[in-house]
Amino acid sequence: MKTLSKRAATQYGIAVRGGTLRGVAALGKGLEHEAVLIWLMDEYNYRVLQIDIETGVCDCIPVPFENPNAVYASLRSRGGRCYSIFGNHFAEYDPLQKRFTFVERVPSLASMAMEEDDKGRIWSVTYPDSALYAFDPATGVFTSYGVLKEENWQQYPRSLVAAPDGWLYAGLGMTAGNILAFHSGTHEVRHLFAEDERPRPAMLSVCKGSDGNIYGVHEKTKSFYKLSGGVKTPCPEPDAELFYHDYSGDQNVIIRDFPSGRTLSSIDLDHGVLEILEKDGKTKRSVSFSFENHGAPLMALDVNSDGLVAGGGFFPFHFGTLDPATGRQTDELANIQCNTILAYGKYFYIGGYGGGQFLRYDPSLPWTLETPMKLTEPDLTGNPLFYGKANPLINRPHALVITPDGKTLIMGGTPEYGMTGGSLALLDTGSGTFCTIPHTELAENEAPFSLAALSDALLLAGTTISPGTGGEQKAKNASLLLVDLNTRKTVWSSKALGDMGCIVSLMAIPGGAVGIAADFDNKFRFFRFELEERRITPGVYLNGYGELPLTQGPRLLHRDGENIWLLFKSGAGKIDPADGTVTEFVSVTPAIQATGAIRNGVLYYAGGNRWCSVPLTPEKE
């Protein structure tokens, strides 16, 4: 291997503006001035933002642990402190001291629901394991009560209610709904639905009623249950008003009431404006604030035939472009997560989460879709064009590819929450219509994750054994498939790669394709597929170059002229398509955060949340 000198990328600034509210709480107890606390997500939840509503002064307080990931549920206690579990840590934030006052590492990734009981204890039930934790602010004691229900799928306990008699109830989904009951005194655990009566796939919720009762709810079937004494009793739909969140909830929760009686009416993070409704319920006051916004990370990007780079940010969902020649940038609200982006000619095709949306953007025309995007009915007159969505068969797209003649765009991805087995969607770019091929016609209980169009009529697909979000994994090994696009049938399949959970990237080359597969030990292997012989030739493992920049829609293999490049977080390696050995390596700074694109010897990529470019040709001595 020849290692080229390290190269610092040209940086063009933040790709798409960021700042997402992952929970908001009005504060005031003990404070000189009332304030707003935001669990701030720009890049990730590295900071919280506390805003004085009298002066607009902002304090950004860093999270005191590494890899904080994302907040999904947070809580403001009656004592005025704020809580969450995220990035495998329980955290208590004190707005009086403007610092985190208690942090405890936990095996669970994130809280899905939180609740304060009558004794002031903070309860949390978590993703992906339905573990239960409690923190007593009075004593500073943190307690883990373990996993409430063992499952072989990622669990989403989205709601939690504490009853005065000591019982707690958690509503669970997605593969199969349930209500979990736990007694805080005896530590008894009950699963209120037997296995044969659990709705699948489903989310069951628990909530409080204005009549003082606690209810379990299955929204899709309009089934209701009264919860009392650790027991569920079927009941008619209550006449009482149901409260699904108190001072807790999901990542969108906004706790609006201040101790003074004022209300947080609205918050605009992009423009830095709070709106406060005064105690009279009529007068509104605007408060301007400003903080250093770090921008949103990118999920996917590509470069078109005009050299324009386009990418999609997540949290918030924006779509941005960069003209490297002039430095000109655009930034539009997308309201979908652009999971995978494919340039073809001047156009950018987009596969969107959630819903498996098909879109085509023409950068030579103004962005016309409404804000938020009107993505309910197909619209072939706007820009982007909206062809429709493949949900529920594809909810989270992982790959987009177009046939050499440009007539068929193919999307592959995983299905709706709680389901197993993804699909392919084939779009006729002329008529704008598309059809879907379910996993039962491809590889049962698997989902297409990487694609390569070998011809106008033959598609190579690599699968993942991962189910839809919150679904149950059923397959053991990923498959390589040949699909006839005319008959829409699988004509050949193989699991010759063995103990591999996902084929993460494919690229068509003369005579077949090359690809990268990932196994369960987080190792990555190159392989070659010979079309004529229908043979897979495994090559070298490539972990010596560090991690791959995996996103939800990764494109790791890139062809630039006669050269084939493989992207790592640390740089780009030119590979020999015969066996996958790396013949040259370009180390780049900053690191590659999201899948890049290569055109005319230049790599364009997301370095964190910034547009970056670096030449891959050798520098002159």
N, C-alpha and C positions, 0 to 999 in steps of 0.2 A: 504494500500500500504506500502511495505517495501522499504525504500530508502537506497540503498547501499552507501558507502562512495564514494566521488568523486575520479576519477582515471585519472591520467595524462597518455596520450597515449605515447607509444614508437613511435618516429618519425624517418623516414628513409631518410629524405631529400626531395628535390623537385622531384615530380613525373615525370613530363615532362617539358623539357626546354621551356621557353616561350619567348614572345616578338613579338608582331604583330604590323605592321605599320597601324595605323588607320588614315592615312593622313600624308604627308610629304611635307615640304616647304623649298626651298632654300632661304636663308636670306642674307642680306648684307647692306641694307640701314642704314647708320649711325653707323654700327659696325666697330670696328678696324679690325677684321678678318671676312670674310664671314663664314656663319654657316648653319647648317641644323637643322630644328625643326621637331621633330617627336611627333605626338600624340600617345604616347606609351601605348600599351595594354599588360601588363603582370599582371596577375590576372584580373584587370579591368583598366580603364583609370584613375588611381590614380595620374599619373605623366605625364609631358612632358619632353622630352629629347632634349637638345640643344647641338650640337656638333660643335666645332671649327674646320673648315676643314684645317687649317694650322697646328694646334698642336695636334688635336685629343682629346683635353680635353672635357670632358662631364660634363654638369650640369643637374641634375635631379631636376625638380621643381614640388613640390606637388600641386595637384589641391586643391583650397581653399574652398571646400565644400564636404559634405558627400555623399556617394552613387553615385559616378559619372557615373556608368554604362559604356556605350560604345559610342564612337564618330562614327557618320555615315557620316557627311559632315563637312568640314572645309574650311577655306578661308584665303589666304594671301592677304592683302590689298596692294594698291599702296603705302601706307605709311609705309609698312613693318611690320605691326602688324598682328597677327593671331587670328582667331575667330572660334567659334563653339557654338552650343547648344547641351548639353548632360547632362544626369542625372537631367533634369528639371532646368538647369541653362544656361543662356547665358554667355559666357566668352570671354574676350579680354585678349590676352597675348602679352606683350611687350618684344621682344628679347633684346632690349637695357638695360632694367632694370632687365631682367631675372625674371620677376614676372607677375602675373595676375593683371591687372590694372583696370578692371571693371568686376563685376559679378552681374547678376540680375536673381532672381528666376522666372521661368515661369511655367505655367501649362503643357506645352508640354514636352514630354520626350526627343526628339532629333531632330536636324535639318536633313532633307533629302537633302536639296540643299541650296546653298548660292550664293549671287551675290553682287557685288559692282557697284553702279550706277555711272553716270557721275558726280554726286555731292559728291561722296565719302561716301555715306551712305551704310551701310552693311545691306543687306536684307537676311532674312532666312524664309523658309517655312518648316513645321515640321511634324513629325510622332508623334502620330497616327491621328491627327486631322486636318491637312492642315491649321494650324494657321499661320499667317504672322506677322513677327516682323521686326523692323528696328532700327538700332543704328547709330547715327551720331557721329563719333569720334571727330569732331571739337567742338561740344557743350557738349558731354557726355550725350545726351538725348537718352533714350531707349523708344521705342513706340511699343505697341501691337495693331495690327489692327484686332484682333479676328480671328475667324474661317472663312475661305473662302467658305467652302462647308460642310454642315452637312451630315454625313453618319452614318449608323449603323454598319459600319465595319472600321477596322484600315486602314488608308489611307497612301499611299506611294507616296508623291510628290517628285519624284527623280530628277527633273531638274527645273531650274529657270533662266530666262533671263530678264534683264531690258532693255527696249527700250529708245532711246533718247527723245521720246515724252511723257515720264512719265508712260507708260504702262509697267506692269510686267506680265510675262506669266509663269505659273507653269504647268508642265506635271504631270499627276496624274494616279495612278493605286492602287490596283491590281484587286479588284472585278470588277470594271468597269472603263475604261479609260475616261479621260476628260482633257481638258485644261482650267485652271482657269486664268482669266485676272483681274488685279487690277490696278487702276489708282492712282498713288502716290499723285496727287494733289487733285482730287475730292473724292478719296476713294471709287469710284464705283467698284463693283465686278460683273463680268460676268462669266457665265459658258458656254463655247463656243460650247459644244455638248449638244443637248437636250437629255433627258433621253432615248428616244426610238432610238437614233442613237449612243449611247455609246457602244463601243466594250466590250464584256464580255467573260471571264476575260481578262484583257489587261493592258498594261502600255503604256501611251502616253508620248512622250518626246518633249521638246522644245530645240532648238539649234540655234546658229548663223551661217549664211552662209558667205562665203568669198565674196559674192556679196553685202554684207551689209544688206541683209534681215534676218528676223527671221522666223523660220519654226517650225511647229508642225509635228511630225512623229509618225506613227504607223508601227513599223518595221515588224510585222508579215504579214501584208497585203500590205506593201509597199505603204501606203497612205501618202500623203504629203499635207501640208496646209501652205499657206503664212499667217503670223500673222502681222497685222498692224492696228493701231487705235482701238485696242480692239476687232477686228473682225478676223475670220478665213476665208480664201478663198482656196478651193481645187485647187491644182496645180500639174503638172507633177513632177516627181523626178527631183530635181534641178541639173543643171550641176555644180553648185558651190560646193566647199568643205564645209562640215558641221562640226561645232565645238560644241561638246556636253558639254564640260567643258572649262571654261576659268581658273580663279584662284579659282575654286570651284569644288565640285564634291562629289563622294561617298567616302566610307572609304578606297578605294584603290588609291585615287588620289595622285600623286606625282608631285609637282610643281618644275621643274628641273632647271629653268634658274636663274642664279645669276646676280646681277647688273653689274659685271665685264665682262660679256659675257661668263663666264665659265658655264658648265652644270653638273648637278648631273647625272652621267651616270648610276650608280647602287648603291644599298645599301644592305648589307648582315648583318642583325641584329644578326643572330645566331653566326657568326664568327667575328663580329665587324669590318667590312671593308666597307669603302666608296670608290667609284671610281669617280674621277673628270675628265671631259673632258675639256682640256684647250681651250683658245680662238681661237687657230689655227684650232680647229676642228679635230686634229689628235693626239695630245699628251694626254695620259691618266696618271693619278697619283692616287695611292692608299693611303688612309688614314686609319690607324688603330685606333680603339677606344675601350674603355672598360667601362662598367657600371655594377652595381649590378643588375642582372636579377632575378626577383621574381618568374619566372616560370608561366606556364599557369594553370588555374583551370581545374579540371576534371569534365566531364559530367557523366560518368558511370564507374563502375568497378565491377569485380567479382573475385573469387578465384577458381582454378581448383582442380582436384583430387590429384595433386602433391603438393598442397599448394602454387602454384604460383599465385600471384595477377597481374591482368592486368587492365588497365584503358585507357580511351581516353581523351585527353585534347582538349580544344577549344580555338582558337585564340592564337597560331596557332594550326592546327589540327595535333596532334601527338598521337602516341600509345606507351604506356610504360608498362613495367613489373617490378615486384619486387619479389625476392626470400627472404622472411623474415628470413629464416634460415641462409643465408649467407650475406644478404644485397646487393647482386648483382642486378643491375638494367639495363634495356635496354630502349632505346628511339628511336623511328623510326618516320620518316615523314609519315603521313597517307594521307594528302590532302583531307580527308573527316572528318566530325564531327562524331565520334563514339558515336551515341546517346544512344545506349543501347548495353550492352555486356552480354552474357550468357555463363557461363562455363558448359561444358558437357564432363565428362571424362577429358582428358588432353587438349581438344580443347577449344578455345574461339570463339564463334559465335558473329558477329558484325552486327548491323543494322545501316546503315550510312545515314547521312544527308549531302548535299541535293541530293536526287535522290532515296532514299529508297534502298540502296545497301545491298546485302546479301554477307557476307564474312565469311570465317572460317580460323582461325589462329592456326597453330601447333607450339607451343613454342619450341619443340625439334628440329625444323629445322630452318635454316637461313631465315630471312626476305628477300624476293626476288623481291617483286614488285618494279617497277621503281619509281624514285622520279622525278616529282610527280607520284602518283599511276596511272598506266595505267588501267583505269576503264571504258573503252569504250565498249569492247566486253567481254563476259564471258571467264574466263581463269581458268580451273580446274587443271592446272599444277603448278601454282605459289604458293607462301606462303606469305600472305593469299590466299586461293582459292577465286576467284571472281565468284559467281554464276550468277550475273546480277543485275538489279535494277527494282524496282516496280513503278518507276515514270511513269506517273503523279498521279496514284491512291494512292501511298504512296510516299511522298517526305521527311517527317520528321517522322522517326520511334519513337514510344513511348514504345513499349513492344516487347520482344522476349521470347518465351517459346518453349520447346521441349516436345513431347509426351513421356510417360514412356519408350516406346520401342526404342526411339532415332531415329525413322524413319522419323518423320515429324517435321520440324522447322517452327514455325508460327511467323510472324511479323505483328504487328498492328500499324497504325499511321495515321497522317493527310495528306491531299493531297497537290498537287502543289499550289504555290502561287495563290491567288485569287479564288481558288475553295472551295467548301463546300462538306463535306462528305468524310470520309476516307475509308480504306479498310483493309482486311486481305490478307496476302500473305502466301501461304503454300508451303514450300520447301521440296522436296523429297531428303533427305540427301544421299541416295544411288546413284541416277541418276544425282543429281544436278539441276533438273528442278523444276520450281515452277509455280503456277497459282495464280490468284488473285480473291477475292470475293469482289465486290463493295458494297458501303454503301446501295445501293438500295436493296440488298439481305440480309442486316444485320439490320441496323436501319437507316432509311433515314435521311440524313443531319447530321449524327453523325459520330464519328470516334472511332475505338477501341483504348483504351488508356492503359488498363491493361488486362492481360490474365492469365488463369490457366488451364492447361491440366488435366481434371478430369479422363481421360482414354486415350487409344490410338485413340479412335474414337470420343470423346466428349470434346469440348472446352467451357469454361466459359469465356466470354468477358465482360468487363466493358467499357463504352464509355465516350467520352467527347463531349460536344456540341460545342467546339471550332472548327472553320473551319480551312482550310489551312491558312498559313500566308497571311494576307491581305484579307482574304475571309469574306463572310457575314455569321454571325450566324443566323441560321434559327430554330433549335430545341430549346425547352425550358428546358427540363430535360434530364439527362443522363439515359441510359438504361443498364440493365443487360441482357445478351443474352446467350443462349445455342446454340452452333453451332455443327451440325453433320459433322465431317470431311470427312466422306465417301461421303455423298450426297452434301456437301458444302452448306447446307441450315440451316437457323435459325429454330430451332424446338421449341423454347420458348423464350419469352421476357417479361420484366417487367419494369415498372417505379415506382415500389412501394416505392422507396427511396424518392420520392417526389422532393422537390426543391433542387436538387443536380446537379451541373454543370459538375461534373467529378467523375468517379470512379477511384481513383488514384493508387490503389494497390489491388491485389488479391493473395490468396494462397490456394492451394488445401489441404484439410484435409480429413480424413476418413468420408465418408457420404456426402461430399459437399465441401464448401469453406468458407473462411472468407475474408473480404475485408474492405477497407477504402474508404469512399466517401467524397467529398468536396462540400460544398454548396456555395452560392453566398456571404455569409457574412464571408468567409474565416474560416469557422468552419469545423472540421473534425469529421466524425462519423464512428464508427465501426459497421459492420453488419455481420450477418451469413446467409449463403445460404444452405438450406437443399435440397439436390438433389432429394431424393425420393419424397418429398412432393411438390417440386418446390416452396418453401416458403422462403421469405426473412424475417429475424428477426432483426430489427434494435436494436443496443445496445447503448453503452454510447458515449457521445461526449468526445473527448480527448484533447481539447485545453488547459487543465490545465498544460500540460507538454511543452508548447511552440510550435514553428513552426515545420513543417515537412521539411526535406531536399529535397524539390521537385526540380527535374531537368527535362529535356525533356524526359528522359527515366527512371523514378524512379522505384526502387524496395524497398518498405518500409517494407514489411512483410517478415520475414526470419524464416526458420525452422532449428533448430539445435538439432538433436535427437528428444526428446519429447517436446522440448521447442519452443514456437513461440515468436519471438521478433518483436517489431515495433520500427523503427528508428525515432527519433526526432533530431533536430539540437543539442539539449542539451545532448543527450545520447540515450540509448536503454532501452525500457520498455518490460519486459516479460508480455505477456497478457494471460488471461484466454480465450481460444477459445469459451467458452460457452456464454460469454456476453461481452468480450472485456475489462474487468477491468484489470488494470495494477497491478500485484502482486509484482513485483520487478522493481527497476529502477536503472540503472547505469549511473551516470552523468560523462561525459567525457570532457577533455580539450586536444587539442583545439576542438572547436565545429565541428560537422559533416556538411561539406559543400555539399558533393555529396553522392548519394546512396551508401551504403556500402555492405559488404558481411560477412557472419558469417560461420566459419568452426571450428569444434572441440572446441567450447567454446570461440573462439577469434573473435572479431569484427575487420575487416579491412575496413578502410574508408579514404576519402580524407578530411584532415583537412586544409581547404583552398586549397593550391596547393601542399601539402605534403602527402606522404604516412604515414598512421598512423595505429597502432594496439593497442588493449586494451583487456585484458581478461574480460569475462563477468561472470565468476564463482566467488563466494564470496571469498574475501580475508580471510586468516586465521588470527584470532585475535592474 
